[in-house]
Amino acid sequence: MAGEIDLYVLLKSLKPSLNEGTYVFLTLQDISQISRDDILFEFKETEGVTIILKKEKADALNLKYEFVASWITLTVHSALDAVGLTAAVSTALTKHNISCNVIAAYYHDNIFVATKDTTKAMEVLDKLSGK
Protein backbone atom coordinates (compact mmCIF):
# COMPACT_ATOMS: atom_id res chain seq x y z
CA MET A 1 0.00 0.00 0.00
CA ALA A 2 1.62 3.19 -1.19
CA GLY A 3 1.61 6.25 1.04
CA GLU A 4 0.43 9.74 0.13
CA ILE A 5 2.88 12.02 -1.70
CA ASP A 6 0.77 15.15 -2.30
CA LEU A 7 1.88 17.74 0.28
CA TYR A 8 -1.51 19.47 0.38
CA VAL A 9 -3.28 16.18 1.12
CA LEU A 10 -0.62 15.21 3.67
CA LEU A 11 -0.99 18.47 5.58
CA LYS A 12 -4.79 18.35 5.58
CA SER A 13 -4.66 14.72 6.76
CA LEU A 14 -1.96 14.97 9.46
CA LYS A 15 -4.23 13.92 12.34
CA PRO A 16 -1.51 14.24 15.00
CA SER A 17 -1.91 11.74 17.81
CA LEU A 18 -0.14 12.08 21.15
CA ASN A 19 1.19 8.76 22.39
CA GLU A 20 1.01 8.09 26.13
CA GLY A 21 4.13 8.37 28.24
CA THR A 22 7.45 10.13 28.11
CA TYR A 23 10.41 8.99 26.07
CA VAL A 24 14.16 9.47 26.20
CA PHE A 25 16.93 9.41 23.62
CA LEU A 26 20.20 7.84 24.67
CA THR A 27 23.27 6.32 23.14
CA LEU A 28 25.14 3.17 24.10
CA GLN A 29 27.99 1.15 22.68
CA ASP A 30 26.22 -2.13 23.42
CA ILE A 31 22.45 -2.58 23.61
CA SER A 32 22.48 -6.35 24.08
CA GLN A 33 21.33 -6.04 27.71
CA ILE A 34 18.15 -4.18 26.70
CA SER A 35 15.13 -6.15 25.55
CA ARG A 36 14.18 -5.47 21.92
CA ASP A 37 10.58 -5.21 23.15
CA ASP A 38 11.56 -2.12 25.16
CA ILE A 39 13.31 -0.30 22.31
CA LEU A 40 11.04 1.99 20.34
CA PHE A 41 13.72 3.01 17.85
CA GLU A 42 17.37 2.23 17.23
CA PHE A 43 19.89 3.67 14.84
CA LYS A 44 23.55 2.74 14.55
CA GLU A 45 25.90 5.70 14.39
CA THR A 46 29.69 5.75 14.35
CA GLU A 47 29.75 6.98 17.96
CA GLY A 48 27.29 4.42 19.32
CA VAL A 49 23.75 3.11 19.01
CA THR A 50 21.03 5.70 19.53
CA ILE A 51 17.86 4.29 21.05
CA ILE A 52 14.54 5.66 22.25
CA LEU A 53 12.96 4.11 25.32
CA LYS A 54 10.13 4.94 27.66
CA LYS A 55 11.60 7.10 30.40
CA GLU A 56 10.48 4.66 33.11
CA LYS A 57 12.38 1.80 31.45
CA ALA A 58 15.55 3.90 31.12
CA ASP A 59 15.26 4.88 34.79
CA ALA A 60 14.73 1.26 35.84
CA LEU A 61 17.87 0.28 33.90
CA ASN A 62 19.76 3.24 35.42
CA LEU A 63 20.60 4.62 31.97
CA LYS A 64 21.73 8.20 31.47
CA TYR A 65 19.84 10.49 29.08
CA GLU A 66 19.56 14.20 28.40
CA PHE A 67 16.39 14.68 26.37
CA VAL A 68 12.92 13.84 27.70
CA ALA A 69 10.25 13.97 25.02
CA SER A 70 6.66 13.43 24.09
CA TRP A 71 5.93 11.32 21.03
CA ILE A 72 3.45 12.58 18.45
CA THR A 73 2.49 10.37 15.52
CA LEU A 74 1.25 11.99 12.32
CA THR A 75 -1.36 9.37 11.51
CA VAL A 76 -1.54 10.16 7.80
CA HIS A 77 0.15 7.39 5.76
CA SER A 78 2.95 9.40 4.20
CA ALA A 79 5.09 7.96 1.44
CA LEU A 80 8.77 7.68 2.22
CA ASP A 81 9.48 9.70 -0.94
CA ALA A 82 6.96 12.46 -0.18
CA VAL A 83 8.53 15.90 -0.47
CA GLY A 84 7.99 18.73 2.01
CA LEU A 85 6.16 17.17 4.95
CA THR A 86 9.10 17.22 7.34
CA ALA A 87 9.99 20.76 6.27
CA ALA A 88 6.42 22.02 6.71
CA VAL A 89 6.06 20.45 10.15
CA SER A 90 9.45 21.59 11.43
CA THR A 91 8.92 25.11 10.03
CA ALA A 92 5.54 25.41 11.76
CA LEU A 93 7.02 24.25 15.06
CA THR A 94 10.09 26.46 14.66
CA LYS A 95 7.85 29.54 14.47
CA HIS A 96 6.87 28.72 18.06
CA ASN A 97 10.43 27.96 19.15
CA ILE A 98 9.70 24.23 19.41
CA SER A 99 12.48 21.82 18.56
CA CYS A 100 11.42 18.57 16.95
CA ASN A 101 13.10 15.30 16.17
CA VAL A 102 11.41 13.57 13.25
CA ILE A 103 11.61 9.84 12.65
CA ALA A 104 10.00 8.48 9.52
CA ALA A 105 8.71 4.94 9.68
CA TYR A 106 7.06 3.05 6.83
CA TYR A 107 3.52 4.29 7.47
CA HIS A 108 3.87 7.41 9.59
CA ASP A 109 6.15 10.25 10.54
CA ASN A 110 6.81 10.52 14.26
CA ILE A 111 7.66 13.76 15.99
CA PHE A 112 9.45 13.97 19.33
CA VAL A 113 9.22 17.27 21.19
CA ALA A 114 10.41 18.31 24.64
CA THR A 115 7.71 17.49 27.17
CA LYS A 116 7.38 21.17 28.09
CA ASP A 117 6.29 21.89 24.50
CA THR A 118 3.75 19.08 24.09
CA THR A 119 0.53 21.08 24.38
CA LYS A 120 1.72 23.88 22.11
CA ALA A 121 3.13 21.41 19.56
CA MET A 122 -0.23 19.63 19.34
CA GLU A 123 -1.97 22.99 18.86
CA VAL A 124 0.45 23.97 16.09
CA LEU A 125 0.08 20.63 14.31
CA ASP A 126 -3.72 20.74 14.59
CA LYS A 127 -3.70 24.25 13.13
CA LEU A 128 -1.34 23.18 10.34
CA SER A 129 -3.82 20.48 9.36
CA GLY A 130 -6.66 22.99 9.25
CA LYS A 131 -8.35 22.10 12.52
Contacts in CASP RR format, 6 or more apart in sequence:
PFRMAT RR
TARGET T0000
AUTHOR 0000-0000-0000
METHOD contacts of the structure
MODEL  1
MAGEIDLYVLLKSLKPSLNEGTYVFLTLQDISQISRDDILFEFKETEGVT
IILKKEKADALNLKYEFVASWITLTVHSALDAVGLTAAVSTALTKHNISC
NVIAAYYHDNIFVATKDTTKAMEVLDKLSGK
1 77 0 8 1.000
2 79 0 8 1.000
3 77 0 8 1.000
3 78 0 8 1.000
3 79 0 8 1.000
3 82 0 8 1.000
3 107 0 8 1.000
4 10 0 8 1.000
4 13 0 8 1.000
4 76 0 8 1.000
4 77 0 8 1.000
4 78 0 8 1.000
4 79 0 8 1.000
4 82 0 8 1.000
5 79 0 8 1.000
5 81 0 8 1.000
5 82 0 8 1.000
5 83 0 8 1.000
6 82 0 8 1.000
7 82 0 8 1.000
7 83 0 8 1.000
7 84 0 8 1.000
7 85 0 8 1.000
7 88 0 8 1.000
10 76 0 8 1.000
10 78 0 8 1.000
10 82 0 8 1.000
10 85 0 8 1.000
11 85 0 8 1.000
11 88 0 8 1.000
11 128 0 8 1.000
11 129 0 8 1.000
11 130 0 8 1.000
12 129 0 8 1.000
12 130 0 8 1.000
13 76 0 8 1.000
13 129 0 8 1.000
14 74 0 8 1.000
14 75 0 8 1.000
14 76 0 8 1.000
14 89 0 8 1.000
14 125 0 8 1.000
14 128 0 8 1.000
14 129 0 8 1.000
15 74 0 8 1.000
15 75 0 8 1.000
15 76 0 8 1.000
15 129 0 8 1.000
16 72 0 8 1.000
16 73 0 8 1.000
16 74 0 8 1.000
16 75 0 8 1.000
16 111 0 8 1.000
16 122 0 8 1.000
16 125 0 8 1.000
16 126 0 8 1.000
16 129 0 8 1.000
17 72 0 8 1.000
17 73 0 8 1.000
17 74 0 8 1.000
17 75 0 8 1.000
18 70 0 8 1.000
18 71 0 8 1.000
18 72 0 8 1.000
18 118 0 8 1.000
18 122 0 8 1.000
19 70 0 8 1.000
19 71 0 8 1.000
19 72 0 8 1.000
19 73 0 8 1.000
21 54 0 8 1.000
21 55 0 8 1.000
21 70 0 8 1.000
21 71 0 8 1.000
22 54 0 8 1.000
22 55 0 8 1.000
22 68 0 8 1.000
22 69 0 8 1.000
22 70 0 8 1.000
22 115 0 8 1.000
23 40 0 8 1.000
23 52 0 8 1.000
23 53 0 8 1.000
23 54 0 8 1.000
23 55 0 8 1.000
23 68 0 8 1.000
23 69 0 8 1.000
23 70 0 8 1.000
23 71 0 8 1.000
23 112 0 8 1.000
24 52 0 8 1.000
24 53 0 8 1.000
24 54 0 8 1.000
24 55 0 8 1.000
24 58 0 8 1.000
24 63 0 8 1.000
24 65 0 8 1.000
24 67 0 8 1.000
24 68 0 8 1.000
24 69 0 8 1.000
25 50 0 8 1.000
25 51 0 8 1.000
25 52 0 8 1.000
25 65 0 8 1.000
25 66 0 8 1.000
25 67 0 8 1.000
25 69 0 8 1.000
25 101 0 8 1.000
25 112 0 8 1.000
26 50 0 8 1.000
26 51 0 8 1.000
26 53 0 8 1.000
26 58 0 8 1.000
26 63 0 8 1.000
26 64 0 8 1.000
26 65 0 8 1.000
26 66 0 8 1.000
27 45 0 8 1.000
27 47 0 8 1.000
27 48 0 8 1.000
27 49 0 8 1.000
27 50 0 8 1.000
27 51 0 8 1.000
28 34 0 8 1.000
28 48 0 8 1.000
28 49 0 8 1.000
28 51 0 8 1.000
28 63 0 8 1.000
29 48 0 8 1.000
29 49 0 8 1.000
30 49 0 8 1.000
31 39 0 8 1.000
31 42 0 8 1.000
31 49 0 8 1.000
31 51 0 8 1.000
33 61 0 8 1.000
34 51 0 8 1.000
34 53 0 8 1.000
34 61 0 8 1.000
38 53 0 8 1.000
38 54 0 8 1.000
38 57 0 8 1.000
39 51 0 8 1.000
39 52 0 8 1.000
39 53 0 8 1.000
40 51 0 8 1.000
40 52 0 8 1.000
40 53 0 8 1.000
40 54 0 8 1.000
40 71 0 8 1.000
41 50 0 8 1.000
41 51 0 8 1.000
41 52 0 8 1.000
41 103 0 8 1.000
42 49 0 8 1.000
42 50 0 8 1.000
42 51 0 8 1.000
42 52 0 8 1.000
43 49 0 8 1.000
43 50 0 8 1.000
43 51 0 8 1.000
44 50 0 8 1.000
52 103 0 8 1.000
52 112 0 8 1.000
53 61 0 8 1.000
53 63 0 8 1.000
55 65 0 8 1.000
55 68 0 8 1.000
58 65 0 8 1.000
67 114 0 8 1.000
68 114 0 8 1.000
68 115 0 8 1.000
69 101 0 8 1.000
69 112 0 8 1.000
69 113 0 8 1.000
69 114 0 8 1.000
69 115 0 8 1.000
70 112 0 8 1.000
70 113 0 8 1.000
70 114 0 8 1.000
70 115 0 8 1.000
70 117 0 8 1.000
70 118 0 8 1.000
70 121 0 8 1.000
71 110 0 8 1.000
71 111 0 8 1.000
71 112 0 8 1.000
72 110 0 8 1.000
72 111 0 8 1.000
72 112 0 8 1.000
72 113 0 8 1.000
72 118 0 8 1.000
72 121 0 8 1.000
72 122 0 8 1.000
72 125 0 8 1.000
73 108 0 8 1.000
73 109 0 8 1.000
73 110 0 8 1.000
73 111 0 8 1.000
74 85 0 8 1.000
74 89 0 8 1.000
74 108 0 8 1.000
74 109 0 8 1.000
74 110 0 8 1.000
74 111 0 8 1.000
74 125 0 8 1.000
75 108 0 8 1.000
76 108 0 8 1.000
77 107 0 8 1.000
77 108 0 8 1.000
78 85 0 8 1.000
78 104 0 8 1.000
78 107 0 8 1.000
78 108 0 8 1.000
78 109 0 8 1.000
80 104 0 8 1.000
80 106 0 8 1.000
85 109 0 8 1.000
86 102 0 8 1.000
86 104 0 8 1.000
86 109 0 8 1.000
88 128 0 8 1.000
89 100 0 8 1.000
89 102 0 8 1.000
89 109 0 8 1.000
89 111 0 8 1.000
89 125 0 8 1.000
89 128 0 8 1.000
90 100 0 8 1.000
90 102 0 8 1.000
92 124 0 8 1.000
92 125 0 8 1.000
92 127 0 8 1.000
92 128 0 8 1.000
93 99 0 8 1.000
93 100 0 8 1.000
93 111 0 8 1.000
93 113 0 8 1.000
93 121 0 8 1.000
93 124 0 8 1.000
93 125 0 8 1.000
95 124 0 8 1.000
96 117 0 8 1.000
96 120 0 8 1.000
96 121 0 8 1.000
96 124 0 8 1.000
98 113 0 8 1.000
98 114 0 8 1.000
98 117 0 8 1.000
98 120 0 8 1.000
98 121 0 8 1.000
98 124 0 8 1.000
99 113 0 8 1.000
99 114 0 8 1.000
99 117 0 8 1.000
100 111 0 8 1.000
100 112 0 8 1.000
100 113 0 8 1.000
100 121 0 8 1.000
101 111 0 8 1.000
101 112 0 8 1.000
101 113 0 8 1.000
102 109 0 8 1.000
102 110 0 8 1.000
102 111 0 8 1.000
102 112 0 8 1.000
103 109 0 8 1.000
103 110 0 8 1.000
103 112 0 8 1.000
104 110 0 8 1.000
111 121 0 8 1.000
111 125 0 8 1.000
113 121 0 8 1.000
END
